[in-house]
Amino acid sequence: MQRSIDEPEVRRIARLARLQITDEECREFCGQLDSILKYFSQIQTVQVDDSITDPHLPVPSSSLRPDLPRPGLSTDDALRNAPQRHQDFFRVPAVLGDESGA
């Protein structure tokens, strides 16, 4: 079932996503979204009746290194390039409340 995306549908999607789009963008998105739907239509025609559906297929082994604990940086090493430091902490501008630190 082929469905076409029209401008009112694109505007509705943009409104739901809280996006403001121009008329030109709306026309551009109509074409792009229509192309995406055509690809989905092609995918739906693929025959998968004979495909393997066994959920117990072997999982390929990982080529990643094992996740083992190891020592981290010392406090001095971690703070070495900090623009500002207060004792053993990074000093950053306040983002909540007042700057008194309370």
N, C-alpha and C positions, 0 to 999 in steps of 0.2 A: 504494500500500500504506500504509494508515493504521496507525500504531503508537502505542499509548498508553504514557505514562510512569507507572509506579506508584511507590509509596513505596520499595520496596527498591531500585529503579533510582536514584531521587533520592539515597538514602542512599549507594549505591555511588559515584555521581558526587561527592558531597560528601566522601566518604572519600578518593577519588583526588585531589581538590583540597585535601585537608587542612583541610576546613572542618567546624566543629562546628555543627550546626543543631538547632533544637528541633523537636518534633513539629509544632507549628503552622507553622513555616517549611517543613518537609518537605511538608505538605499544600498550602501556598501555592505552592511551587516545582513540585509536580506539575501544578497547573492552569496555571501560566505556561509550563512546558516543553511541556505538551500543546498549548497554543495555538500555540507556535512551530512545533511539528511539523505542525500543521494548515496553517499558512501555507506551509511547505515543500511540503506535498502540493498546495496550490493552484498553486504555482510550477511544479511538475513537470507539471502538465496543460497548460501554455502550449505552443502549437504554434510551433516555431521552424524548421520545415523550409524555409520560404520566406525566411528572414532572410538578410541579406547577411553573408557570412563572409569577405570579401576582407580579408586582413591588411594590404593596402597602401592602405587608405583614407587620405585626407589628414588629417593631424593639425591640429587647430585651432591657430591661432597664439596665442602667449601675450600677454597684456596686461600682463605684469609688466615692470618696468624691467630693462634689461640689467645683468648682474652684472659691474660694473667695479671694479677696485681703487681705493681712495681712502684718504687718510691716516686713521689711527686717533687715539685720544685720546693726549695726552701723559701721561707718568707722573704729573705733578702733578694733572692734570685727573681721571685715573682714581682717584687716591687721595684726592681732595679730601674726600669724605664718609665715608671709612673710619673705623670706630670706633677702630681701633688700627692703627698703621703702624710698620714697622721698616725704615728706610732707604727703598728703592724697592719695598717689598713690603707686601701686606696681612698683618697679624698676626692669626692665628686660634688658637683653642684647639687643643691637641694632641688628635688622635683616635687615634693609634697609638703604642704604646710609652710611654716616659716623656716628661716635659715638658722634658728637657734639650736637645732639638733635635738630638741625635746620631743 
